[in-house]
């Protein structure tokens, strides 16, 4: 059985939406789009982290999917379980790229996104 046959992580996908508040300000909300999405999270390598360095964000992982989940930079993702063990405090990660096909795993085609954490720092 290959990784493509059974991805051992699960995620919840959210969509960032903005609405105008009563006083004219913008208010963000994050409704759930998909739950229990099969995936595989992998820590980003040092070279990938350097290549994707951006102000106030830090590349932390890349997440692979067996099929295109249709997510974009407007989405956020939280890993909710790893190897059938629930994550006690899932962290919302920003999507840094639209979903892209990836064959680098040598297991056939998967789909990948890069995920970032807000750092609040200017590099």
KOLZAGU-654311 format. One line per 10 residues: number of its first residue (from 1); their letters; for each residue x, y, z of N, C-alpha, C. Coordinates in nm, 3 decimals. Example, Ala and Ser with C-alpha at 12.3 -4.5 7.8 and 13.67 -1.06 7.14 Angstrom:
<rs>
1> AS> 1.319,-0.569,0.780,1.230,-0.450,0.780,1.320,-0.330,0.780 | 1.285,-0.225,0.708,1.367,-0.106,0.714,1.290,0.003,0.787
</rs>
This chain:
<rs>
1> XXXXXXXXXX> 0.086,-0.118,0.000,0.000,0.000,0.000,0.090,0.124,0.000 | 0.061,0.217,-0.088,0.140,0.338,-0.096,0.072,0.452,-0.021 | 0.146,0.560,-0.004,0.092,0.679,0.061,-0.031,0.730,-0.012 | -0.033,0.715,-0.143,-0.149,0.760,-0.221,-0.276,0.682,-0.187 | -0.260,0.557,-0.146,-0.376,0.474,-0.112,-0.436,0.510,0.023 | -0.353,0.560,0.113,-0.402,0.590,0.248,-0.318,0.702,0.310 | -0.365,0.823,0.297,-0.296,0.936,0.360,-0.331,0.936,0.509 | -0.231,0.949,0.594,-0.249,0.927,0.737,-0.279,1.052,0.819 | -0.299,1.164,0.753,-0.336,1.286,0.824,-0.474,1.331,0.776 | -0.543,1.408,0.860,-0.673,1.464,0.825,-0.669,1.613,0.855
11> XXXXXXXXXX> -0.747,1.690,0.778,-0.746,1.835,0.793,-0.887,1.892,0.779 | -0.901,2.013,0.832,-1.020,2.093,0.810,-0.977,2.214,0.729 | -1.055,2.246,0.627,-1.024,2.360,0.540,-1.127,2.469,0.564 | -1.078,2.592,0.578,-1.161,2.710,0.604,-1.146,2.807,0.488 | -1.242,2.898,0.474,-1.232,3.004,0.374,-1.238,3.139,0.445 | -1.142,3.223,0.411,-1.139,3.358,0.469,-1.244,3.443,0.399 | -1.335,3.499,0.477,-1.435,3.590,0.423,-1.431,3.720,0.501 | -1.461,3.827,0.435,-1.462,3.958,0.500,-1.600,4.020,0.484 | -1.646,4.080,0.591,-1.772,4.152,0.587,-1.749,4.289,0.649 | -1.835,4.381,0.615,-1.824,4.514,0.670,-1.904,4.521,0.800
21> XXXXXXXXXX> -1.838,4.567,0.905,-1.903,4.580,1.034,-1.996,4.700,1.039 | -2.072,4.710,1.146,-2.170,4.817,1.163,-2.106,4.955,1.163 | -1.981,4.964,1.207,-1.912,5.093,1.212,-1.823,5.118,1.090 | -1.835,5.031,0.988,-1.761,5.052,0.864,-1.630,4.977,0.855 | -1.586,4.915,0.961,-1.461,4.837,0.958,-1.481,4.701,0.893 | -1.371,4.635,0.861,-1.377,4.503,0.801,-1.362,4.397,0.909 | -1.446,4.296,0.902,-1.444,4.188,0.998,-1.420,4.057,0.922 | -1.321,3.980,0.964,-1.291,3.852,0.899,-1.359,3.738,0.973 | -1.403,3.640,0.897,-1.455,3.517,0.956,-1.399,3.401,0.874 | -1.406,3.282,0.933,-1.344,3.165,0.871,-1.438,3.045,0.875
31> XXXXXXXXXX> -1.541,3.045,0.792,-1.632,2.931,0.791,-1.564,2.804,0.738 | -1.608,2.691,0.788,-1.554,2.561,0.745,-1.605,2.529,0.605 | -1.513,2.487,0.518,-1.547,2.448,0.381,-1.551,2.296,0.368 | -1.449,2.228,0.425,-1.440,2.083,0.419,-1.383,2.031,0.551 | -1.427,1.914,0.593,-1.370,1.851,0.711,-1.323,1.710,0.675 | -1.237,1.655,0.758,-1.187,1.518,0.743,-1.125,1.495,0.605 | -1.048,1.594,0.558,-0.983,1.587,0.427,-0.855,1.505,0.440 | -0.842,1.401,0.359,-0.720,1.319,0.360,-0.603,1.402,0.310 | -0.490,1.392,0.381,-0.372,1.467,0.341,-0.248,1.409,0.409 | -0.133,1.464,0.373,-0.007,1.429,0.437,0.071,1.558,0.455
41> XXXXXXXXXX> 0.098,1.594,0.580,0.175,1.715,0.608,0.322,1.679,0.623 | 0.406,1.759,0.561,0.551,1.738,0.569,0.617,1.872,0.600 | 0.711,1.870,0.690,0.783,1.992,0.726,0.858,2.045,0.604 | 0.858,2.175,0.587,0.930,2.237,0.476,1.081,2.224,0.500 | 1.155,2.205,0.394,1.301,2.195,0.405,1.360,2.335,0.424 | 1.483,2.340,0.467,1.551,2.468,0.485,1.560,2.546,0.353 | 1.590,2.476,0.244,1.601,2.546,0.115,1.464,2.600,0.070 | 1.358,2.525,0.095,1.223,2.574,0.061,1.187,2.693,0.148 | 1.223,2.687,0.276,1.194,2.798,0.367,1.262,2.925,0.319 | 1.388,2.915,0.279,1.462,3.032,0.228,1.403,3.082,0.097
51> XXXXXXXXXX> 1.368,2.992,0.009,1.313,3.029,-0.122,1.179,3.101,-0.109 | 1.099,3.062,-0.011,0.964,3.117,0.004,0.954,3.218,0.117 | 1.067,3.275,0.155,1.068,3.371,0.266,0.989,3.496,0.226 | 0.896,3.534,0.312,0.814,3.652,0.286,0.802,3.732,0.415 | 0.773,3.859,0.401,0.757,3.943,0.519,0.643,3.894,0.606 | 0.667,3.891,0.734,0.567,3.859,0.837,0.507,3.719,0.825 | 0.569,3.632,0.742,0.521,3.495,0.730,0.640,3.401,0.726 | 0.619,3.280,0.777,0.725,3.179,0.776,0.668,3.049,0.720 | 0.733,2.999,0.614,0.693,2.872,0.555,0.721,2.762,0.658 | 0.619,2.684,0.692,0.639,2.580,0.792,0.617,2.439,0.738
61> XXXXXXXXXX> 0.529,2.425,0.639,0.504,2.290,0.590,0.448,2.293,0.449 | 0.446,2.174,0.393,0.377,2.154,0.267,0.281,2.039,0.292 | 0.165,2.049,0.234,0.062,1.949,0.256,0.024,1.889,0.121 | 0.025,1.756,0.118,-0.007,1.682,-0.004,-0.147,1.623,0.007 | -0.216,1.615,-0.107,-0.351,1.560,-0.115,-0.354,1.455,-0.227 | -0.435,1.349,-0.213,-0.443,1.249,-0.319,-0.520,1.299,-0.442 | -0.603,1.401,-0.424,-0.675,1.462,-0.536,-0.682,1.612,-0.510 | -0.714,1.687,-0.612,-0.716,1.833,-0.600,-0.828,1.877,-0.505 | -0.790,1.937,-0.389,-0.893,1.982,-0.295,-0.957,2.114,-0.334 | -0.904,2.179,-0.439,-0.962,2.304,-0.488,-0.941,2.422,-0.395
71> XXXXXXXXXX> -0.832,2.421,-0.319,-0.809,2.532,-0.228,-0.714,2.634,-0.290 | -0.727,2.757,-0.244,-0.646,2.869,-0.294,-0.589,2.946,-0.175 | -0.525,3.057,-0.205,-0.470,3.142,-0.100,-0.577,3.206,-0.013 | -0.703,3.196,-0.051,-0.813,3.246,0.031,-0.851,3.149,0.141 | -0.794,3.029,0.137,-0.826,2.927,0.236,-0.722,2.922,0.346 | -0.761,2.862,0.457,-0.670,2.827,0.565,-0.691,2.679,0.592 | -0.592,2.615,0.652,-0.603,2.472,0.678,-0.550,2.441,0.817 | -0.611,2.345,0.882,-0.565,2.299,1.013,-0.560,2.147,1.010 | -0.445,2.091,1.046,-0.432,1.946,1.057,-0.504,1.905,1.185 | -0.601,1.817,1.173,-0.682,1.778,1.289,-0.646,1.641,1.345
81> XXXXXXXXXX> -0.580,1.557,1.264,-0.531,1.430,1.317,-0.409,1.385,1.238 | -0.320,1.316,1.308,-0.200,1.258,1.248,-0.196,1.111,1.288 | -0.189,1.023,1.190,-0.182,0.879,1.216,-0.293,0.833,1.311 | -0.413,0.878,1.284,-0.534,0.841,1.361,-0.535,0.891,1.505 | -0.451,0.990,1.536,-0.451,1.051,1.670,-0.492,1.197,1.653 | -0.598,1.238,1.723,-0.645,1.376,1.713,-0.540,1.474,1.763 | -0.528,1.586,1.694,-0.439,1.695,1.735,-0.515,1.775,1.841 | -0.454,1.793,1.958,-0.526,1.857,2.069,-0.555,2.005,2.044 | -0.464,2.076,1.981,-0.484,2.219,1.952,-0.443,2.247,1.808 | -0.531,2.220,1.712,-0.494,2.243,1.571,-0.460,2.390,1.546
91> XXXXXXXXXX> -0.359,2.412,1.465,-0.314,2.547,1.430,-0.358,2.577,1.287 | -0.421,2.694,1.270,-0.462,2.735,1.135,-0.339,2.786,1.060 | -0.316,2.729,0.944,-0.205,2.771,0.859,-0.260,2.842,0.736 | -0.189,2.945,0.694,-0.226,3.016,0.571,-0.176,2.938,0.452 | -0.254,2.937,0.346,-0.214,2.872,0.222,-0.133,2.974,0.143 | -0.012,2.935,0.104,0.077,3.027,0.034,0.072,3.016,-0.116 | 0.014,2.909,-0.166,0.004,2.888,-0.311,-0.126,2.817,-0.341 | -0.177,2.836,-0.461,-0.290,2.755,-0.504,-0.242,2.610,-0.512 | -0.333,2.516,-0.512,-0.298,2.375,-0.521,-0.224,2.348,-0.652 | -0.111,2.276,-0.643,-0.032,2.244,-0.762,-0.011,2.094,-0.771
101> XXXXXXXXXX> -0.011,2.040,-0.894,0.025,1.898,-0.910,0.171,1.878,-0.869 | 0.202,1.763,-0.814,0.339,1.735,-0.769,0.366,1.587,-0.787 | 0.476,1.554,-0.853,0.513,1.414,-0.873,0.643,1.382,-0.801 | 0.692,1.471,-0.716,0.824,1.454,-0.656,0.830,1.339,-0.557 | 0.718,1.294,-0.507,0.719,1.185,-0.408,0.750,1.050,-0.474 | 0.749,1.045,-0.605,0.779,0.921,-0.675,0.667,0.818,-0.664 | 0.551,0.859,-0.621,0.440,0.767,-0.600,0.325,0.794,-0.696 | 0.346,0.876,-0.795,0.238,0.918,-0.882,0.203,1.062,-0.852 | 0.098,1.111,-0.913,0.059,1.251,-0.895,-0.016,1.274,-0.765 | 0.029,1.376,-0.692,-0.043,1.425,-0.576,-0.059,1.575,-0.597
111> XXXXXXXXXX> -0.129,1.640,-0.508,-0.146,1.784,-0.516,-0.089,1.844,-0.388 | -0.020,1.959,-0.402,0.054,2.016,-0.291,0.023,2.164,-0.273 | 0.023,2.207,-0.146,0.019,2.349,-0.114,0.129,2.377,-0.012 | 0.184,2.497,-0.016,0.277,2.543,0.086,0.197,2.618,0.191 | 0.233,2.599,0.318,0.158,2.659,0.428,0.248,2.744,0.516 | 0.194,2.859,0.558,0.270,2.958,0.634,0.204,2.986,0.769 | 0.285,3.034,0.861,0.238,3.089,0.987,0.266,3.238,0.986 | 0.174,3.315,1.040,0.199,3.457,1.059,0.304,3.476,1.168 | 0.403,3.560,1.144,0.506,3.583,1.246,0.492,3.720,1.310 | 0.431,3.813,1.237,0.419,3.949,1.288,0.549,4.027,1.278
121> XXX> 0.649,3.968,1.215,0.779,4.034,1.202,0.803,4.070,1.058 | 0.870,4.183,1.035,0.913,4.218,0.900,1.055,4.166,0.883 | 1.077,4.090,0.776,1.211,4.036,0.750,1.297,4.138,0.679
</rs>
